Amino acid sequence: MAQVSSVAEGKTSKSVTLRIARFNPEHDNEKKFMEFNLQYERWTTVLEAILDVKKHFDHSVAVRYSCRQATCGSCGMIINGKPRLACFTKISELDSDVVTVEPMNNFPIIRDLAVRFERLFDTHHKVKPYLIRDDSEITSNEKEFLQSPEELENYIQFANCIKCGLCNSACPTMATDSSFIGPQALAQAYRYVADSRDKGKDSRLKIIDDSHGIWRCHFAGSCSQVCPKGVDPAMGIQFLRGYLLGFRS
Amino acid sequence: MVNKMRESIIMKIHYGTALAAVALVAVHILMRLTQGFAESLEYANVIANYQFLPYAGMLEIILILLSIHGFNGLRVILLELKQGPAYEKAVSYGCVAAMIGLIAYGSRTIFMVNMGMV
């Protein structure tokens, strides 16, 4: 166990043990945990603690991050057993003397806390995440596509998705079905199906109406619980099912 | 045909058979209660039920509904356990074959008893 006390120095700082999962698929058969004792302030985030470990003790810890403000969706990981953004999770709010960080479930591990996003991006592209219609706003003589506040309300929460992958990490179906399209892509399918400017509903519904599509969701709801941006993929999935069952048009 | 049918059609059948089966099984259980549960399971009473045509018809419908619903449920579980084109095709056709086999065997029993062959 390494001894560290550098995230914060001061009267208000407390001590925490940070356990970081280490795994290199090229060499290791299983995950190992390295432990570090850190001092932290009540505003210290898990990402800051990991970066402190990298800076002072072990620079080889692999972690992906960028914006540090829950906007880029890069630093998703399992923190004390729950998928969260490391930059958006304060150590103080975990209410624990031990903070364990592991790579996200249901994603292939590159190394340590960094995982591959190919499957998420592939399924995201598969549902055509863009407006489909014959005309365009940018062609001359065309007016912009107007939308009422009520029409915007239908999908706006789903437009907040930052593609962090936490919902896919929490999804129990993703764990067993390697072909499942996943809550992130399904939520984005709903985001465009519900957009009054879009004309591609039928083609999107056809894509998700597959043996590994929308019907494999068990409505566990864990995707909605872990989303850091307040998106409710489980609700979007139920609305999409409504279209396919003929309850919505 | 099994692989080409849209999943939404299959799931509509799945939900529909579940709802219909719940209604008919409720009738089936209520019929047991009309004559006392233990008494209703006596050999002569069971044979008499089978030989009462409307009741035998209801049992046949329950058999078909539960076979369709159950084997589609099994197909879904197996598709979630493992993936791959050959495996998925085998699971889909295997479940349809097992469903047809069960319906055929159950129907044979219902028809034989109904026609007094047992």
Interface residues (C-beta under 8 A of the other chain):
Chain A: T173 T176 D177 S178 S179 F180 D209 D210 S211 H212 G213 I214 W215 R216 L244 L245
Chain B: R6 E7 S8 M11 K12 Y15 V76 L79 E80 L81 Q83 E88
